Amino acid sequence: MLSSHPVDPLADQATPVPGAPDPDAPVRPYPTLSVVVCCYTERRRRLLDIAIAEIRAQLGPGDELVLVVDHNETLWADLAAAHPDAVVCANEGSRGLSDARNSGTAAARGDIVVFIDDDACPAPGALAAVRARCADADIVAVGGAVVAQWDSPAPRWFPEEFGWVIGCDYRGLPGDGSAIRNPIGAAMAVRRDALTDIGGFSTRLGRRGTMPAGCEETLMGIDLRRRDPSSKILRDTTFEVTHAVTDDRARFVYFARRCYQEGRSKAILSELAGTGDALSSERRYTTRVLPSGVWRHRRTPSRVGALVMGFVFTCAGYVSGLVRRDRGVSR
């Protein structure tokens, strides 16, 4: 029997379900990763081997592992023999973390360069988180979560607000998915073409051996946004690494030295990037995070003292850096 209802010419087409993916939309392929680990000393070899094993377990098709050795021929030969399937290269620039990372970027072939410290280890799923985030072409860099792994229990005097002293997360960081000025260096991922366009990392900043300087990641983040103001730098806490904190970094003398060198690095950064961008996050940190930290730790005088002294040492380093800058001393 013929139906008495009029025939709808679109009746045989699927009705879109609200919120469902568009089947006709182009599929965005996941980017390839070059995981770069910079190293300089045999003393971290055990930690480095653990990190390499975990990185290998998370590499996908087209990904690669790049090991950069900073002016240590013995370590380079050892790693080249032990890891023939990895790209093992020497730092072709000046000694220090900045040019080591630049050498790793030059050797990399992936769409995204993922930097992981030689004393850090990615958690399961960390690299998958980077792939997922960077499938969005608007995201130029991703900062991960860096969890402190203390050799001994953390000192009672150490305040969470100063986690950056040991290269780890600290109280006051934006939450997961939030925009950030720059990642923490132990876990960061950057589009290779963008990083190359800005000239990589400045050798006037960054750690050299045991000299606890920094701010090269900060300048990188500033330059990436200036290159393309529409691009995004986000924090993703599922891109997580554990970061070893040795007992020598748990001493107050290291705390003071690291704060002082951070202040000096900030002075150089202010010269290179301008005070506005260089200290944009620090203003909120000093006016909100530190005062609230004093209130939080009011029942632990040693932590309050560390908060105050950390601020004082950092300011002293900044003033020293300004004086050196005015005298024409580059670092």
N, C-alpha and C positions, 0 to 999 in steps of 0.2 A: 504494500500500500504506500502511495506517495504521501509525504508529509504535507500538511496544509500550511506549515510555517515557511516563510521566505528563507531562502538559502543565504547564509552569511559567508561571503567569499573569504573572510579571514578566520573562519571557524577552525580550520585545520592548523593554524599557527599557534605555537605555544604562547600562553599568556605569561608575561614576565612576573616573577614573584618579587614583591618589594624587598629590597635588601640583598637579593641574590646576585652573584657575579654575572656580568654580561657575557654570554657565550661568544659574542662576536668581538669582544674587546681583545686587543693584542696582548699576548702573554709576555710579561716582562721576565726575561731570563735572569737568573741569579748571576751576580758578577763573580769573576774568578778572584781568588785571594793569593797574595804573596805575603806569607807570614815571616817577618824579619825579626831576628833575635840578634842583638849586638852584644858582644862579650869581649873581655879584655884580660881576664885572669883565670888561672887554673884553679884558684881557690873556690870558685863557684861551679866547678865541673859537675859535681853530683846534682846540684839543683838544675843545671843546664840539661843534663841527660833526662831528668824527670820531665822537664818542660818539653823537650824534643819528642819524647815518647807520646805525650798527651796531644801535642800538636799534630803529629802524624796520624793519630787515631781519628782526628777531626777533619783532615784534609779531604776535599772532594775532587772530582774530575777537573783538571785544568788548574788546580791549586798547586802551590809550591812552597817549600821551606827554604829561606835564605838565612844563612849564618854569616854574620859579619864580625871579623876579628880585628880588634883595634890595636895595631902595632905590637903583635905578639906572634912571631913566626913559629915558635914551638907549638903554641895552641892551634894556630892555623893548620899546620901539618897534621896534628893529631885529629882535629875535627874533619879534615878533608879525607883522611884514611878511614875514619870511623863512620862517616856518613856520605858515601859516594852518590847516593840518590838525591842529596840536597845540593843547593847552590852555596858553596863555601867560598867567601871572598874576603879580601883584606880591605881595611879602611884605606882608601887611596888619598885621603885628605889629611888634615892636621889631626893630631891625637885628640880624642874626646868623643863624647856621645853624639854631638850634632853631626860631625862629618861622617861618623860611622853609620848613622841613619841615612845620610845622604848617599853614601856608597851602596847601602842596601836598596835604596830607592832606585838608583841607577841600574842595579843588577836585576831588579824585579821586572816581571812581565805580566803580572796580574792586574786586573782592573782596580783592585783595592789593595793598598799596602797596610798590613796589620802589624803594628809594633808591639812586641811583648818583651819585657825585661828578662835578662838572663837569670834573675833570681825570682821570677814569677812563673806561675803555672796556670794555664787556662782551665776553668771548670768545664765539665761535660756540657756540650751545647753552646759554648762560648762563640765558636766560629760560625755556627749556624745562625746565631743571633746577629752577627755582623752581616752575613749574606742577606738575611731577611730585611734588616734596616736599609742596607745599601741598594736594595732592589728599587727603592725610591730615588729617582735621579736627582731630586732636589736636596738630598742629604749628601753633604760633601765630606763630613767626618763624624765619627762616633766615638764617644768616650765610654769606657766600661766601668764596672765596679771593681775596686781594688781592695781586697780584704787582707788585713794584716795577719800574718802567721808568725807569731813571736816565738823565738827559740826558747825563751823563758817567759814566765808570766809578765804581762805588761807592768811597768813600774806604777806604783800607786799614785805617784805624782803626775803621771802623763795624762793630759786632758785630751778628750776626743776631738776637740776643736783644732788640735794641732796634728791631726793625722797626716797632713801634707808633709810634715817634717820627715816622716819615714816613707814617703812616696805612696801613701794609701788614702782611702776615703777619709773624710773628716766631717764632723757635724757642721751643717750649714750648706752642704752641697745640694743642688736642685735634685728633685726626685726623678724617677724613671720616666723617660720620654720628654723630659724638659730640655729646653734650649740651654746651651752652655757656651761660655766664651771659648773654652779650650778643654781638651781632655787631660787626664792624668797620664803621664808618659808610659807607665807600666802596662797600660791597656788602651791603645788608641788605634783607630782605623781611619785611613784617609784615602780619597781617590787619588790614584797615582798621577793622572794628568794634571789635576789641580795643584798637587804638591810640587810637581815639576815646574809648573807655571810660576809659582811664587818663589822659586829658587831654593826650595827645601828649607832646612833649618839653619839658623844663623850660628856661625862659629864664635861669635862674640858672647854667646850665651850657652848654657848647658854644662853638664858635669864633665870633668876631666879626671879620670882615675878616681881617687878618693876625695877630690875637691867637690864638696856638696853644693854646687851652684845649680841654677835652674832657669826657668822662664822661656826656654826655647819653644816649648809647646804653646805657651801663651802667645808669643809672637806669631807662630804658625797659625793659630786660630784667628788672630786679628787680621793677618794678611789674607787668609782664605775668604773671610767675609768682605774685605775690601775688594778682592778680586771679583766677587759676585755677591752683592748684598742680598740677593734673593735666596742664596744657598743657606742650608741649615746645618748646624753642629748640634747633635743631640747626645744625651746621656742614656745609655741602655744598660740597666743593671743585670740583664741576663747575659751580657757580654762580661763575664766575671772572671777574674784571676785572683789567685792567692799570691801574696807578696811576702817573701821571707824577710823577717826583721831580726837580724843577728844581735847578739848581746851588746856589741860595741855601739849599736845605734840606740840602745835602750839607756844609755848614760846621758846625764844632764849636760856634760861637756859637748857631746855630739848635738844635742838639742839646741844649745846656745850657738854653736858654730853654724849649724844648718840655717837657723833663723837669720843670723848675721849675713850669710852668703845669699840668702833669698832677698834680703833688703838691697844688697849691692847689685844683684841681678835685676831687681825692679828699677833701679836707677838707670841701668843701661837700657832696659826695655823702654823706659820713659823717653829716652833720647831717640830710640829707633822708631817707636810707634806713637809718641805723643802721650802726655800724662793722662788725657781723658780716657783713651782705650786701655792704656797700660794698667791703670788703677781702678777700672770700672767695677770689677768684682770685689776688690779690696775695700772699697768704701762701705759696701753693705756688710762685709765681714767684720770690719773694725767698729762699725756703729751699731750693729745688731747682734752678730753671732758672738763676739767676744764679751760684750756686756752681759748678755743672757747666760753665757758660760760661767761668768763670775758668780751669778746668782745660783745657777745649777750646782756649782761645786762649793757653795759657801760653807758647807760642813766638812770640807776637805781642804784645809788651808794650803797644803803642799800643791794642790792642783791650781788653786787660785793664784798662788805665787808663780807657778809655771806659766799660767796665762799672761800674767802681767809682765814677767821677765821675757817671755817669748815675743811679746809685742815690743818691748823696749829694745831687745837685741835686733829685731827686724828693722825698727826705725833707725837704730844706730848704723846698721849696714847700709840703709838707704842714704843716709846723710853722707857716710863715707864714700858711697858710690857717686854721689853728686859732686863731692869735692874732687875725686879722682877724674871724673868726667870733665870738670872745669879746668883741670890741670892738663888735660889731653892724654890721660892714661886710658888705654882702650879697655882694660879689664882689671 
